[in-house]
Each structure stands twice: as C-alpha cells, then as structure tokens.
Amino acid sequence: MKINVIGGEMSRHEIDQYIAYAGKKYPGRQICGIDIVIDGEFVDLKVYFSDQDFQRAFRSADYLVNDMDKLNDAKQSEFSEKQRHPVEE
C-alpha cells in the first residue's frame, strides 16, 4: 500500500491509525493507497482502491441499493422472483 503524507510530517503510529480508520470506513474494499494531507490542525484523507474492486448494486424501482436489507419485504420478494442472467467473465 502506498502512503503519501503531504503538508507536514507524521509519526508511524499516526499513519497506522489513519490506515486502520480507512479500513474500518471501507470494509471489504481493497485499499491500494492513501494520501494524508495535513492542513494546519486538520487532516484530509484520500483513499485509493484497487481496480479489481466491484461493489454489487441491486436495481429496484429505478433506484440503486448496495444491500438487500435496505429494501422492504415487497421489493425483496420482487427481486427474488426476477430472472437472473448469467455474468460472463
């Protein structure tokens, strides 16, 4: 993982804390790099993900959700009854 600290210096412990924070904020995503931008007393993080990551999205009634639990019972039933098409790799 490539880590860039911009605008100042930071201890290894602080860097590790920001890496852990990004890992908790984006569970299941493969992080390939982080830019840590120091701006006075504030820190901005820019997180980069590997190109192979794909998050599944479910289309229901013209809106997208990333988790079936967000749909009500009727929409979950409707989705389970739909015909699925095979995905070619």
N, C-alpha and C positions, 0 to 999 in steps of 0.2 A: 504494500500500500504506500502510495506516495503522499507525504505530508509536507505542505508548504506553510511556513509561518511568515506572514507579511506584516510589516509595520512595527516590528519590535522583536524581542526575544522572549522565549518561554521555556520553562523547565520541562524536562522529560515527563515528570509526574503530571503537570498541567496538560501536556499534549495527550498523554494516555487517558486523562479524564474526558477530554473532548472526543477522543476516539470512542470511548465507552458510551458517551452521550449519544453520538451519531448512531452507534449500533443499536441502542435502545429505541431511538426515534424511528429508525427504519428497519424493523425486524424482518428477517427473511430476505433482505436485499444484500447483494454482494458489493461492498464499498471498495472502490479501487483507488480513491484519493480524497484528500480533504485539504482545502485551503482555509487556514485560520488567519483571519485578518484582524489585527489589533488596531482599534481606533480609540485612543485615549483609554477610558475606563471600560469601553465596550469591546466585545469580540463578536465578529461575524463569522459564521461557518458556511462554506460552500462545499457540498458533498458531491462526489462524482461516483457513479455506479458503473459496473462493467456492462458492456454492450449486450451480454447474453441474458441479462435480466428481463423477464417479461412478467408483468403482473396481469393475471386473468381478470377480465372485466365481463360482467353479465349485463346484457341489454334487456331492459324490461320497460315497456310502455314509453319508449323514446327517452329514457334516461339510463345512465350507466351507474352501476354499483360494483364495488370490488369484493363484496361479501354478501352471500345469500341471506345471512341473518338480518340484514337491513331491510329485506322485503317482507311484506305482510304475508299471512298464510295463503291468501288467494293468489298472489303473484308467485310464491314459491311453488304452489300446485301447478300453475300455468307453465312455469319454467320446466318443471319436471316432466310435463306431458309433451313438450316440444320435441320434434325430431332433430337429433344431432347429426351433423355432417362430419365425416372423418377429417382430421387435420393431417396434411402431408408434410413431412419434414424435409 
